[in-house]
């Protein structure tokens, strides 16, 4: 299989696992669950779950991936999109080519859908049957890494500083701070979680962490570039919205060309780090390239 | 020490532990952390952490309570208040006699303060140094119980159905559904968590679970009664707001007298269940009475 086929296979596996995990028994909650499902199944690329699975398979190509852990990342990522799109936050009407959650279900339901997805992630992560391979100590470690990446010193904090910085002149330090936390932290954690699910050695864990940080940075720079260069139709969300909100972005700070070369550098460094895995890292290398060249 | 002194001692211990846990190192996040602290230290009664500690001590009076776990409940409870008060939800301006979080910090910051507190709870709960006494398996079990109680099939779901039910005729079933999830689930979980922290036997765990369910019900009925009978000054939040929003409440369904006797019944049943703990349950019995007679 070529890269695209392998990616699509993993993505399909994630879709099926998510479908199964979202079968919740309570009829009264139909509307609430519908709101969660609406954003969860809105055509996401499933980058974080795929990264989690791929990181495990880079350590051990024959491993059965821990889909419950992989899917927890999609729940956290989706909650963050729902809350970020709210009128009080980025006030976005479109996401992946569809009306945002609050546009369809109202603000109250959107806030609760986000809260429900975030909390569900931790229910999934603490499932005692998640995998017979993971020791409880490691499962706890995994939960802690994810909570830290998603929380105030990670993603939530990145969004808080991003909101504070709208319309302000910010330093490069602050730009890096926002990017590494708002997007980078959860991407890195997804790779780290995959490493832990495969009982990674210290060296393997360190290498994959560094890989995650580099591709996380590139991912956000590319996001910034697409927001400048893409059309609303291509992106499925409002193009040019960053400039409109005077958001802190790489292109706003460095211009388009320098931003692009910084993304290239990060991806090149990410691939170099994978050398210790030899041929087992083919997919992660290609995934790094995909992050650089993606069109949405 | 009498009940009030014992309660206040435990509450003070919780305040100190929370203060220590909220010392976060990041200067950039000053505003975000200020928003979290504002609601976390707004004079809450700390019922859930005290219940968690007291449940442990009912099993083993000499036990060192696991403050990190107890404090996680206050983080989750506080997040739920911040989000419930938002304009899109209950639109409350006052909470514990002070302006609500979004009134002081704005809606975006309030949403993020809630998200940060919820996520922080799971960071605390997965702390590997939480207690040498808790086996990792039990710590995972504890996380799962709390995530389930706080999530879509628990507190978040209760709030979702409560929002849906505003202004509608609802059945007693639905009223029970809302109460047991919106308030009852997290109160029960706090007692269960305390039981797990003390390595409870199956029987002890079952008895404390049942106790938690009964006092959780009484707690919510009393809340409903206070909303009808209390003044805004007494409550520190808007009195009569339930009726204004046509909320599903016990007094709206049964009238004040029947509601009061139902709360009495629940508390009496809760105390009976504690018989298996003999003299070790004195504090939990008195706490049940306090829940019935509290004025705010």
Interface residues (C-beta under 8 A of the other chain):
Chain A: X24 X26 X28 X29 X31 X32 X33 X36 X83 X86 X88 X89 X106 X107 X108 X109 X111 X112 X114 X115 X116 X118 X119 X120 X122 X123 X125 X126 X127 X128 X135 X136 X137 X139 X140 X141 X143 X144 X147 X148 X150 X151 X152 X153 X156 X157 X159 X160 X161 X163 X164 X174 X177
Chain B: X24 X26 X28 X29 X31 X32 X33 X36 X83 X86 X88 X89 X106 X107 X108 X109 X111 X112 X114 X115 X116 X118 X119 X120 X122 X123 X125 X126 X127 X128 X135 X136 X137 X139 X140 X141 X143 X144 X147 X148 X150 X151 X152 X153 X156 X157 X159 X160 X161 X163 X164 X174 X177
